[in-house]
Amino acid sequence: MSSSITRYVRRTYCVRSILLRLAVFAICCFCGVIGLAQTKSQKYSRLVLQRGLENRCLTVLRKGMHTPEFWPSIHAAEGLTVSGQGQEVLAYLSPKYPVEKDDRKRCGLARELVRAGDRSFVPLMLRILAKNDSYAHSHAAESLYKIDEIGDGRILRNAFKKEKQSMAKLMIAAALGRWGNPKAMTHIRNQAKHKDDLISRTAGWILGRIGDRSDIPQLRKNMKRSNDPLTKAYAVHSLALLGDDEAKHLLLKNLASDDPAIRTYAATFAGDARLVKALPLLIKMLDDPNLDARIRAAQSVMVMSRPSGLLRNRDLSRDVFPASDRFPRNSEGSVLVLRDGSFLFATTEFLKGSSDFTHAHIVARTSRDEGKTWESKKILQKNTGKMNVMSVTLRRLRHRNPYSGPIGLFYLVKNNFNDLQVFLRVSTDEAKSFGEPIRVTSKPGYHVMNNDRVTVLSSGRLLVPVSFSSDVKLSNRFVSSCWISDDEGKSWREGIGKVAYAKRGAMEPEVLELTDGRIQMIFRTQLGHIAVSYSSDGGDSWSKAKSWNVIAPEAPATLRRIPSTGDLLLVWNRIYRKGSSHGGKRTPLHVALSSDEGKTWTRIREIETDRENTYSYPSLIFYRGRAILSYWVNPIGTRYYSTRLRSIPLSRFYSVSNGNLRDNR
């Protein structure tokens, strides 16, 4: 055991953390399992395993995955994936799914295939949850909760309203709660008080992962009131995850329990809590007579050797495309989550100048850790215009499975002041390459489509919202409409309706499908507010525009539906200065929620508060319970524009506090 782990890597500068690590180091050196080292490249703690121990853990997991016992095999597959062996898991499990007939087991297979890097299996679990037969509802919901996926949320939101079976409803609530749904969290907390041990301990198990320290008193009550050892263990382990020191000590004792189920769950939670003190016992458990206990012990040792994930309640902020003298403007971005869970982030990179009419191309970077670190940039679309290409949108083109299938790269090609067109290139290999350009806007003129604007309707129809002017220099007046495709972008036609407005007109439109089937268009105006129009025929014709009663300067706004709650989330600059250029500077940057399809707005907050910068042209997607935003950041009075990525937990938009959502790294 003395050569099992060569070093313990730390990177935390607060005194308390250093002292804690020194204490752990002393304990583990006494046991002969780790040494101490430091890395400057990471902001998290992890163990670096010696090859012998790593191979030993991987051997346990590989043998476990190949066992004929189904659920231990699935647990071992999870362990291999978190150990970085996802491709091995995909190769082993992929042939099993098509021949498996039991829906509960199909959920387990689909879950681990997603975790291993193939998100195309998410809809399969959603379809099982939507079945009238409730046999596998709990398993489907639990699997979705474990991998932090809920699709567009509609199936889960409907199931949460209709489901009567306690365990199924609880697991549906877990999946929604992990995505910030406050009603779901209330249900889980109420179930933690349930008299039935199975219900209360399952609710406690969930709260250990997605709750907070306010849940500690109830979990302590559960630990004391129950006579069932397993229920007590569940409460102890959840308390340990929430930081309770006494519970961490009791968890260590549970690793040596005579009950194999308690040992197994203790091993799992030790890894989740990154409880380094547990290492000697976990290493001993690699020889445990119980298969599942061996698997979970091996998994937890490997978990502690891997980089930690994003903290659930913390923001992430990165200027992924920083400005420079060579590239002073990086703006109008779009983010897409690839099939394997990687982020593809594209933006316009302007060469030497910062004007809309400066030469520019579209560049992209990839992140494989949810935005913490980024690979080198590459040119995604070279400049094919006489002036530039700009305003990128990355979008899946197929509604029925937004986790796989063709990816659309939409962009503008600008030749002069009366020739700006929208083009599309399609990738069928997860953005490794893109096909020949397809022209979307087929008539002459100046067509403006903002970044991250294409909408895929539930019918499968694609809408490209465009504001049009015959010549932006001579007339500079716009009308808005949609270009429409009903064949996944192969062909396009212009909608029959046009939306006009006062002064410069209807500019930079955004469209969203409402729950009643209508399409809502919002757009930029010069009158100090956002304006709105509606379509009842899928974006073809439009009602007369009117004020949306939302204050705004002459600047774009982005509108999306939060999957877990169905609420609308608006991102914009909530400011207007009459008589000022563009109605005032685009600062600060705000968000707001609407639970009535945009009629009223609540929880209006600033997400960027520094008035020395402007923030604009936001993009927005949702992933693993977070809002993933991008926008430009421009120090006022300079020509420098950086493109920032911001990842904010959805739960923060619903928090009781009315404070601003400042960068909480």
N, C-alpha and C positions, 0 to 999 in steps of 0.2 A: 504493500500500500504506500510505502514511502516514496516510490517513484511514479505514483499514479497521476499526480497533477503537478506540473512544473512551476506554474506561477499563477498568481491571482492578480488580475489586471484591474486597476482602479483609476477612476478619473472624476473625483468629486472634491470640491475645495472647502466645503464647510467643515468646521472643526469637529462637529458632532459625527459626521460621516466618517472622517478620518479615524477618530477614536474607535468608532464601531468596527471599522475594518481592521484596525490593529488588534482589537479584542478577538475578532474572528480568526485573524491570522495566527494569533498565539494559540488558540484552541486547536486549529487545524494543524499547525506545526507540531503540536504535542502529539496529535494523532498521526502525523507523518503523511499528510495528504496534499498540502499546497505550499507554495512559496509566494513571494510578493514581487510584483513588477508594476510598471506604469506605462500607459500609452497616451500620447497626446492627440490621437486622431479621433477619439470617441468621447462622448459625454455620458457614458453609461458604464456600469460595472459588469464584468463578465469573467468567467474562469477560462483559462486556456489549458486544455487537457493534454496530457502526454499521450502520444500515439497509442500506447498499450491500453490505457483506460478507454479512450475513444473507441478503439476497435472492439473492446470487450462489450461496451454498450451497444454498438451497432450490431454485433453478433446476436445479442439478446433480442434486439428489435427485429432483425431479419428472420431469425428462427420463429419469433412470435408471429410475424406477418404470414409466414408459410404454414402455420398450424391449421389443422382442420376446424378448430374451434372458432366460430365466426367472429364474435365480438372481441375476444382477445386479439384476433388477427387485425381487426379494424383499429383497435387501440395501438397496436404496434405500427400500423401504417401511419397513424398520426405522429408517433414518436419519430419515425424515419423522416417524415416531412419536416418537422421542426428541427431535425438534425441536418437539414440541407440535402436530403436524398429524395426530393420530390419526383424527379424523373424515374427513379426506380419504382416508386409507389405507383405512378401513372402506368408504367409498363405492366406491373403485376395486376392491378385492379381493373384496368380498362376492359379486358376481355370478360370479366366476371359480371359486369353490370347488365349486358344484354340478355344473359341467360338466367339471371336471378328473378324469381317470380314473387317473392315475399316483399311487400312494400316496406316493411320496417327495415329489412336488410338492404333494400334498394336505397333507402335514405342514408344508411350508414356508408354504403359504397359511394353514393353521390357526394356526400359530405367530404369524405377523404379525397376524392378525385378533385373536388374544388380546392381543398386545402393544399393539395399537391401541385396545383397550378393550372387547373382547367375549369374556369368559371362557367363554361357552357352547361354544366350539370345543375346549376342553380334552379332553372325553370322546372326541372324534373321533380325536385322537392316541393316546389310551389304547387305543381299540378297534383301531387299526392295530398297536400294539405287542402286543396280545393275539392277533393272528391267527396261525394255524399257519404261514402263508407268511412267511418271515423276510426277504423282499425289502426291506421298508422299516423293519425293526426299529431299525436304527441311526439312521435319520433321525427316527423318532418319538421315540426316547429323547433324541437330541441336541436336538430341538425343545423337549421338555419341560424339559430342563436349562436351555436358554437363557432360557426364560420363567419358570423357577422354579415350575413347577406339577407336582404328582404325583397329583392326585385324593385318594382315601382311601388310596393307597399300595399297595393289595393287588396290582394288576396288576404294578407295578414290583417289589415284593418277590418275587413269584412268578417273574417273568422273571429276576431277578438270580440266583435259585437254579438255574433250569433252563437259562439261555442258555449255549451252548457257544462261539458265534462271538465272537472276542476283541473286535472293535470294538463290536459291539452290547452286549456285557456291560460294556465300559468306559463307554459312554455311559449305560447304565442306572445304573451305579455313580455317574456324575457327577450324575445327577438326584437320586439318593438321598443322595449325599454332601453336596450343597448343602443338604439338609434334615437334616444332622447325623448321618447313619447312620455309625457308626464302622467297621463292617465294609466298607462301600462305600469309605470313605476309605483303608483299608488296601489294598484291591484296586487303587485308582488309584495309590497310591504304589508298589506292587509292579510295576505295569505301566510305570511311569516308568523302571524298570530293564531293561525288555524289550530284547532284541537287535534286534528289528525297529524300524527308524526310524519308521515310520508309527505304530506302537503307542506307542512311548516319547514321541514328540513330541506326540501327541494327549493322552497322560496329563499331560505337562508343561503343555500348553495349558490343561487343566482345573485343574491345581494353581495356575497363575498367578492364577486367579480365586477358587478356593475353598480353596486351601491356606494355608500360613502360612510364616513365615521358617525353620522347620525343614526345609522342602523346598528351600531354596536350595542346599545342598551337592550334592544329586542333580542338580539342574538344571544346575549348573556342570559336573558330570561329563559330562552329556549334551552340553553345548555343546562340550566339548573332545574327546570321544571320536568324534563323528560327522564324517565327511567330506562329508556332504550339507549344502549351504548352507541349504536350507529347514529342515532339522532344527535346525541351529545357530540359525537365526533364531527359530524357535519357542521354544527355550530362552532366548535373550536376551530376548525380549519378555515371557515369563512371569517371568523374574527382575526385569525392570523393574517389573512390576506388584507384585511382592513387596518392592519398595523398594531393589533393588540399584543403587547409583550407577553402577558401571561399565557395567551392562547398559543403563541409561538413555542413556548416551553412545553405546553401540553401536546402540541403537534409532534414534537420530537419524541415524546413518550409513546404516542400512537404509532410511530414507525416500528416499535417493538411489540405491538399488541399481539395477543394470541389469536385475534380475529383477523383472518386474511382480508376481509372486506375493509376493515378499518385501516390495516397496513397499506392496502392499495390506495385508498382515498388520501391517506396521509402523505404517501409518496407523491401523488399527483399535486396536491396543494403545496408541498414543499418546493416543488419546481416553480409553480405559479407565483409563489411568494419570494422566489429566489433566496431561499433560506439556506445560506452557505453553511450554517452550523449543522445542517442535516446531512452534509456530504458523507461523513464516515458511515452513517447508518444506511444511506442510500447505496453506497458502494457495497456494503455487506448484503443488502437486499438483492443484488444482482444474482445471488445464489438462492434466493427465496424459493421454497417448495411450491409456492403458488405462482402460476404462469402470469396472471395479470399483475401481481405485485412486482415480479421481475421486470415486466414491460414498463410499468409506470416508474419504477426506480431508474431504469436506464433512460427513459425519456427525460426525467427531471434532471439527471446529471447533465444530459446533453442540452437541455433548455438553459441551464446556468452557464453553459459555455458559448451560448449564442447571444448576439446583440439583443438588448431589450427592445420592445416595441414602443410606440408612442404612448405616453401617459394619457389615460382616458380623459381626464378633465383639463388637459393642458393644450394650449395653442401651439402651432408650428408656423413660423414665419421665415421665409427665405427669399432673398432677391436673386432668383435663379438666373435672370438675364440682366446683369448690372450694366449701367451705362458706362461708356468710356469715350475718350476723344475720337477714337476711330469709329465707334458705333455709339453716337450720343443718344440715340433713341431706340429703345426696345419697348414695344407697346402692342396692345390688342392681342392678347393671348387666348389659348384654348387648351383644355386638359382632357385627355381621354384615358380611361382605365383599360388596359389591354387584357386579353383573355387570361394571362397568367398573374394578373394583379399588379403589374408594373404600371407606372404613370408615364404617359407620353405627353409632353408639354411643349407646345409650339407657340411662337410669337413672331412678330415682324421685327427684323433687324435693319435699321436705316443706316446707310453708309454716309458718314461725314456730316450730314445735316439732320435737322429734326422736323422739317416741313412734311406735310402730307404728300408733297410732290417731289420729294427727294428719292433718289435711287434706293431700293430696298429689296430684300428677299426674305423668305420665311425660314427660320431655323427651329430646331427642336432639341430637347434633351430628355433623357429617360431616367427615372428613379425606380429602384427595386425595393425601396424601404419606405414607401408611402410619403415620399417627399423630403426625407431627412438628408439624403445625399443624392447627387446627380452626376450622371456620366457626361462626358464631353459633348459639346454641341455639334450638330451636323446640319447641313443645309437640307431642308425638307422640300423646298420649292425654290428653284433658282428664278432670278428675275427674267421674265419673258415679256415684260412690258417696256414701252419706250421710257416710262418713268419708273414704275415699280410694280411689285406684287405685294399685297398686304391683307390685313383683316382675315385671319385664318379661323376656320371652324373645323374641329375634328368631331365626327359623329358616326355612330353605328347607323347603318341604313335600313336595318331590318328590325321591326318592332317586336316580332314574336320571340326573338331571342337576342336581347341587347348585349349579351355577354360574348357573342361570337358572330361570325358572318362578316360581310363586307364593311370596310371602314371608309367613310367619305372624307376627303381633304378638300374643303371649300376655301376659295380665296378670290381676291379681286385682282384683275390685271388692268393697270392704269397706263393709258397711252398719252392722253392729253386731257384738257378741261371738258371735252365733250365725248370722251370715249373711256368709260370705266365699266368693265363687264365682270360678271360672276362666273367662275369656272369650278369644275369638280373633277377630281381624280380619285379613283377607287382602288383600294388595296384589298386583296383576298388572302394576304399572308401576314396579318397582324402588323401592318405598317412597315414591313421590311422593304416593300417596293410598292409603287403606285402606277396605275395604268395611264393611258393617254388622256389628255384633258377633254372634258365634255363641257361645251359652253351652255350655261344655264340661261342667261339672259340673251335672247336672240335678236333684240331690236337695237338700233343705234341709240346712243345717249350715255348719260352718266348715272350708273346704278350703284348706290351705296348699300352694302350689307355689312353690318357690324360684325366684329369677331364673336364667335360662339353663339350664333343666332339660329341655326337651322333647327326646325322642330319636326319630330316624327310623331304623327298622330296615332291614336289607338287603331285606326283603320289601316295603318301602314303608309298613308300618304305623307310625302315630304313637303314641307313649306319652307321656302326661302323668302324671308321678309326683306323687301328692298324699298328704299326711297329713291325716287327718280327725278332727275332734272335734265333737260335737253342740253344745257351747257352751264356748268357750275360757276363759270367766270362771268358770263353775260347775264344769265337770268337768276341763278342762285336761289331758285324756289323749287320746293320738292312736294311730290305726292307719293304716298306709300301704297304698296300692294304686295301680293305674294306671287312668286313663281312656284308652280306646282308640278310634282312628279308622282305618278301612281304606279311606277314600275322600278322602284328602288334607285332612282336617279338616272336611268338609261335615257329617258326623254323628258322634256320640260315644256310647259306652256305657261303663259302669263294669265293670272286670274282676271276675271272680267271687271272686278270692282276696283276703284281707286279711292283713297282716303286723302282729303284735302284739309288744310287748316289755315289760320291767319298768318300774316307776315311771311316768314320763310317757309311756312307750311308744315307738313307732317314729316318729321325727320327721324332716321335711325330707329325703325320699328323693331319691336320684340313681340312674338306671338306665343300664346299658351292655350292649351285645351282645357276648358272648364268641365266641371263634373256633369253639367247638363248637356254636354256635347258641342256647345258653341265654342268658337275660337275668339279669344280676346286679343286685340292688338293694342299695345301701348306705344307711345312715341314721344320723342323730344320736341319741345316747342320753344318759342320765344316769349311766351306769355307768363312765365313764372310757375308753370305747373306741367305735370305730365297729362297728356290727353289719351283718350281711349275710344276704340271702335269695336264692333262685334260682327261676327260672321256666323250665320246659321247653316251654311252650305260648305263647310270644310275649308274655309279660307278663300273662296272664290269671289263672293260679293260681300260688301261691308256696309254697316249702318253709318249714319252721319256721326262724325266725331264730336266729342264733348270733353270737358274737363273731367279728370279722374279725381279731382280734389286732393291731389298730392303735390305739395310744394316742391319745385325743382328748378335749377337753372337751365340754361340751354346745354344740356348734357345728357348722355344716354343712361338708361336704367335697365337692370337685368332682373327678370322675374322667373322663378321656378317653383315647383311644388315639392315640398318635403315628403319623402316616401313614407316615413313612419307615422306622421300625423295627418297628412293630406292638406296641411296649411300651406299658404303661399308665403314665399320668402322674397322680399324685394331688397335689392342692393342699389343704392343711388346716393347722390349728394342732396341732402335735405336743406337747401339754402337758396335764397333768391335775393338779389340786390338790384332793384329796378334802376335802370340807367347805366349799370355797369356792363362791361364787356361780357358777353355770354351770360348775363344775369348773375354774375358773381363768380368768384374763384371756386373751383371744384374741390372744396375741402370744408369740413371733414367728410369721411365716407360713412354712410349710415346703412343699417339694415332694419327691417320691420317685418312683423308677422300679420297675416290675415287669415281668419278662420271662416270668412264668409265670401270667399272668391274675389277679394279685392274691394269690397264695399267699404270696409273700415280697416284701420291698421292699429296694432298695439305693439308693445315692447319695442318701441323705436329707440335704437341705440347707435352709438358711434363705434365702428370697428377700427377706424384710424382717426386719431385725435390730434395729431400734430399739425397745427395750422400753418406751419412753415413749408408744407408739401401740399401738392394737389394729387388727387387720386381719381382715376376714371377708367372707363372702358372695361368694366368687370366681366369676368366669365364665372360660371358656377356649375359645379356638378356635386353629387353626393356619393360618398364611399365610406363604408364601415362606420356609420354613425357620425360622419363628419361632413361639414360643408367645405368643399375644396374650391377656393376662390383664386382668381388672379386679377390683377389690375396694374395700371401704371402708377409709379411713384415719381413725382417731379418736384424737386426743390424749387420753390417759387423764385422766379427771376433768372433761372438757368435754362439751358437747352438740353439738360440731361433727363432722360426718362428711363427708369429701370422697370422691368416686369417682375412683380412680386407674386409669390405663391403664399397663400394663407390657408391653413387647415384648422378649422374651429369645430370642436365637438358640438353637435346639435343640442345637446342638453343645456349648453350655456345660453342658447337663445331663449330657453324656457325657464331659466333660473329665476328665483324669487326676486333677487336683486335687480334693480332698475339701472344699475351702473353700466358704464360703457364697457365694451368688449375690447379692452386694450390688449396689445400683444402680451400674452401671459405665458411666455416660454418657461 
